[in-house]
């Protein structure tokens, strides 16, 4: 799951660097994946 978040962030930065507007779904998905990863890692 962390690798998928990494790929989403890299794609988001690449699209922004190209001058286009990335879809809002990318940012929201990355945020929720990080939230769930933190929650699942907690004891």
N, C-alpha and C positions, 0 to 999 in steps of 0.2 A: 504494500500500500504506500509506503514511503517513496518507493521508486516511481509510482504513478504520480504522486504529488510533485516529485522532482521534474518529471516529464511535462506535467501541466504548467509548472512555473516557467520552465525553459521555453515552452511553446508560447506562453503568454508574453514573455519578454521579447521573443523573436518577432511576434506579430506587432507589438508596440514599437519596436525598433524600426520595423518596416514602414511604420506610419499608419497602419490600419488600426481599427478599433477592435480589440478582442471581444469575443462573446462574454457576457456576464456569467454564464454558466461555468466558465473555467475558474474564475476567482472563487465563486461560491463552493464549487466542488472541492477545490484545494483547501479552503477553510474548514469545511465539514470533515474532510478526511483527516486533517490534523487534529481536530477536536476528537474524533472517534479513536484515533491512534493513541492519544493521550489518555482517554477514558479506558481503553482496553488494556493499557499498560499499567494502570493503577492497581494496587493490590485489593 
